Amino acid sequence: MDMQPDEALALLKSGAAQIISEVELREKLALGRPLRVKLGVDPTSPDIHLGHSIVLRKLRQFQDLGHQAVLIIGDFTGMIGDPSGRSTTRPHLTHKEVLTNAESYREQAFKILDPVRTETVCNGDWFRTMSFEEVIRLNSRVTLQQILQREDFRERIDNRQAVRAHEIQYPIMQGWDSVMVKADVELGGTDQLFNILVGRDFQKEEGQAQQVVFLLPLLEGLDGSRKMSKSFGNFVGVNEPAAEIFGKLMSISDELMERYYPLLLGRPVVAGANPLEAKKQLAFEIVETYHSAAIAEKTLGEWNARFSKRRLADAELPEFAARDENVVTIVIAAYGHAFATAKSRTEASRLIKQGSVQLDGKKIVDPKTVLSLRAGQILRLDKTRAVQIK
């Protein structure tokens, strides 16, 4: 895409949380050559979720402007695990596990990135050849005081939680990656500020032009509090079945939807829009992006059929066999058998009391109710799940 530096800067900085600095980025955009835009990923899991998609979409934006994406697969750093934002040490992975995850990660990343303009490298290519003397010399460039300025490390020390020596190596290694690939720009979440600044320092010491720090917001998970993460179970995976993606997004709060629109779709919710319809649009566009328009249309139609009061009986619902008994027991069993989801008696009671549980469209609000069931009835469990009694 042929675009003047000021135009390109205005486009790229949209949605950014912080850029260090915009002046430097504009100067680089005026160089008249493709910039090397670095994104390092540690494939500690085989799945990419919508939180990852924010930085990947920005990287694709750089590609569409004619720049070169440099995707660093942390086959070495992945065995350590990035401690950023973590209150505990990550579990160790084997090299084989990391490489297996990396293969899946790349496949999913190319749902967003242009593979033609993506250079993929593994940081084990340079770290495995380093002698211990070289590691010591690299460590000598960073002070312990610098490392302990990190908020996550400081909090763990204040809370008397362990910070292990190998975790301190992580920002040093990430910084050295920038030197090895001669990055012009490094993308990351807001929790990556310290690590990317280390890269700038190393580049300066090596006589390279310093990379621009380009930070993107972190996406809250489905719970609306912690950042989206598979380890927290609050994620939407881009490789998940369309119905699962759609259902998860329909379950978020209206407040979280307001946050997801600009981060995932690049635009705000239309003022005055019906929250339910706006949420359907969000879910539709995400499914369309990671599956197809045809699948998105089918999934929307199925969701409307399943959760419309008039058409619920026509939907293809999972069947569930239950005898007449207490509604709390039935709800727990239905979640477990039909959706492989564990619910406690407290959670089931809360759903009932708030009116989420309905039998043939009639709300059941008393957890002590004993249900008399017959084949063909529809038992709705919550906003996105229902079963048909057999």
Buried (B, 14 or more C-beta within 10 A) or exposed (E): EEBEBEEBBEBBBEBBBBBBEBEBBBEBBEEEEBBBBBBBBBBBBBBBBBBBBBBBBBBBBBBEBBBBBBBBBBBBBBBBBBBBBBEEBBEEBEEEBBBBBBEBBBEBBBBBBEEEBBEBBBBBEBBEEBEEEEBEEBEEBBEEEBBEEBEBBEEBEEEEEEBEEEBBBBBBBBBBBBBBBBBBBBBBBBBBBBBBBBBBBBBEEEEBBBBBBBBBBBBBBBEEEBBBBBEEEBBBBBBBEBBBBBBBBBBBEEEBBEBBBBBBBEEEBEEEBEEEEBBBBBBBBBBBBBBEEEBBEBBBEBBBBBBEEEEBBEBEBEEBEBEEEBBBBBBBBBBEBBBEBEBEEEBBBEBBEEEBBBBBEEEBEEBEBEBEBEEEBBBBBBEBBBBBBE
